[in-house]
Amino acid sequence: MSQGRTNMTRGKSQPLITIATVTFNAEPTLGKTLDSVARQDYPRIEHLIIDGCSTDHTLGLVQRYVEHNTITSHSHSIRLVLEPDEGLYDAMNKALQLASGDYIVFLNSGDCLHSATTVSDVVRASGWEEGDFSNPGIIYGETDIVDPEGNFLRHRRLKAPEQLSWRSFQQGMLVCHQSLYVRTDLARTEQYNLKYRFSADFDWCIRLMRKMEKRHIRLINSHLILTDYLSEGLTTRNHRRSLCERMHIMAHHYGWASTIAHHAWFVLRAVIHK
C-alpha cells in the first residue's frame, strides 16, 4: 500500500523524514499515533508501517488513515509492509533497511508526536542542508508521559543532557528512543541485536553514538518536547527483565565496575524520588 508519492518531490531543499511504526494487533492504541502523524504540517514525511500480520482491526485503521491522507492539505507518503517477523526489533531492523528518508524516527503504537509542528521543529533545529556530509547525526529532545487516552501525566524523569554522547547512557537512557531522529545512512549501519528482547534500543543507541563520536558527527539538542510516550509500553510491562538486560548492556559497553556503581546510584535515586 503506497500513497502520496507526489509530495516526495516537493521542497527538495528539505530532508525527507521517515517515521517508522511497528505494529502487531495494535488496534487499541494505533489510532492516536496515526492521527499525530497525519496532523504534521511538514510536507516531506514518509510513514513506514511494518505490520507482523495483525489479526485484529489494525489494518482497517491503516486503510482509513490512507484514505484520509488523500484529502488533507499536508498529505504524505505512506508505506505498509505486511509480513511475519520475529518480534519488535526484527521489524525495526526491516524498517532501517526500507526507510527512504534522510532521517528516521521510531514511533511506537500508542506514542504520538508532541505537536503538529514537531517534525518541522526538528528539521529547523537540525540546520540541514542538502548534500552536506556535516549534517547532524542525531537531533534529540524531551519526552512527556501520557495515559492511554493521551492525557498528560508528567514530564519524563530522565532529562536529555545538553551534550549527548554514548557515555551519557551510563546514567540510564536519558533520551527516549522515540525522541531521537537519526540520520538514516548512519542508523542502518547498526542493526538491533535480537538477543535483547526488551532493551535492544538502548544497546543500539550506544553503539550508534559511539560510532558518531569516532567520526566527529554532531548530535543536536532541539530543546523541545518531541514525543508523548504511552506509559504502558513493552518495556514498562516487562520492567524487571528490561532492567536486567540494560545492566548487561551497560556492563558490555562501560565495564562491570562502572555499571555496579551507577546501579547503586539508580537505587538511591529511586528512593529519593519516592
DAKAHU-V43357 format. One record per helix or strand of 3 or more residues. SS is the DSSP state (A for helix, B for strand). FROM is the first residue (numbers start at 1). TO is the last residue. If there is no record, write none. Layout:
<<SS/FROM/TO> <SS/FROM/TO>>
This chain:
<<A/5/9> <B/17/23> <A/27/38> <B/45/51> <A/58/69> <B/77/82> <A/88/98> <B/103/106> <A/118/126> <B/138/146> <B/152/155> <A/166/171> <A/177/179> <B/180/183> <A/184/187> <A/200/214> <B/219/230> <A/234/237> <A/239/254> <A/256/272>>
